[in-house]
Amino acid sequence: MSIYLGLFEFEGPFVEHAELKDESGVYAILHFVDNEYKLLRCGERDSLQKWASRVKLDEIKQRLPGKMLLTVYYTNFPKEARKSIAKAITEEFRQQARVSYLIKPTLQAA
């Protein structure tokens, strides 16, 4: 399945960090509750798999009701470009929703 955030097609959702490739890119953690998607975090990493192996998604899931989605956009863009993508996505959805973390991405089958 693809999840479109801004102009970018993210892969996922992923359940286990082992499902991710050991590649650079941008990640987004989404929370689905009350029929809305909220962006919990968006950032970039040199190795998405290594980063995801350290994230305690189970702890986040226990604290928040609803469904959690981990999505990634693999890219070999330089670090500064990846940071710009993450910042643009965060800002776009902040402005659209007028709430800092409320987003409604388009979901499409792969």
C-alpha positions in Angstrom: 0.0 0.0 0.0 1.1 3.5 -0.6 0.5 6.5 1.6 0.8 9.9 0.1 2.1 12.6 2.3 2.4 15.9 0.5 4.0 15.2 -2.9 5.7 12.0 -1.7 4.6 8.4 -1.9 5.5 6.6 1.3 5.7 2.8 1.6 3.9 1.0 4.4 2.5 0.7 6.8 5.2 -1.5 8.4 4.7 -3.5 11.6 8.2 -4.8 12.3 11.5 -2.9 11.9 12.9 -6.0 10.1 10.5 -5.3 7.2 12.4 -2.0 6.4 15.3 -1.8 4.1 18.7 -0.7 5.5 18.5 2.5 3.3 18.3 6.2 3.9 15.1 8.1 3.7 12.2 9.9 5.5 9.9 8.3 8.0 6.5 9.3 9.3 4.6 7.8 12.2 0.9 8.2 11.9 -1.8 7.7 14.5 -5.4 6.8 13.3 -8.0 7.6 15.9 -11.6 9.0 15.6 -11.5 8.5 11.8 -8.6 10.9 11.4 -4.8 10.5 10.8 -2.5 12.5 13.0 1.2 12.9 12.3 3.1 12.0 15.4 6.6 12.4 14.0 8.3 12.9 10.7 12.0 12.9 10.2 15.0 11.4 8.3 17.6 8.9 8.9 20.7 7.4 7.1 19.4 3.9 7.9 15.6 3.6 8.4 15.9 0.0 9.5 18.5 0.8 12.3 16.4 3.8 13.4 13.2 1.7 13.5 14.9 -1.0 15.6 15.5 1.5 18.3 12.0 3.1 18.3 9.7 1.6 20.9 6.5 1.5 18.9 4.9 -0.9 21.3 5.2 1.6 24.1 3.7 4.3 22.0 0.8 2.0 21.0 0.1 1.3 24.7 -0.1 5.0 25.5 -2.3 5.9 22.6 -5.6 4.3 21.6 -6.1 3.6 17.9 -3.9 2.3 15.1 -0.3 3.3 14.6 1.3 3.4 11.1 5.0 3.5 10.3 5.6 4.6 6.8 8.8 5.4 4.9 10.0 7.2 1.8 13.3 5.7 0.6 15.6 8.1 -1.0 19.4 8.5 -1.4 19.0 12.3 -1.4 21.6 14.1 0.9 20.8 14.5 4.5 19.8 18.2 4.1 17.4 17.4 1.3 15.8 14.6 3.5 15.5 17.1 6.3 13.8 19.6 4.0 11.3 16.9 2.9 10.4 16.0 6.5 10.0 19.7 7.4 7.9 20.4 4.3 5.5 17.5 5.2 5.2 18.6 8.8 4.6 22.2 7.8 2.1 21.4 5.1 -0.1 19.3 7.4 0.2 21.8 10.2 -1.1 24.6 7.9 -3.9 22.5 6.3 -5.2 21.2 9.6 -4.6 24.3 11.7 -3.5 21.8 14.4 0.1 20.9 14.6 -0.3 17.2 14.1 -3.6 16.5 12.3 -3.3 15.1 8.8 -5.5 13.2 6.4 -3.2 11.4 3.9 -4.6 9.8 0.7 -4.5 6.0 1.0 -4.1 4.0 -2.2 -3.5 0.3 -2.9 0.0 -0.5 -4.4 
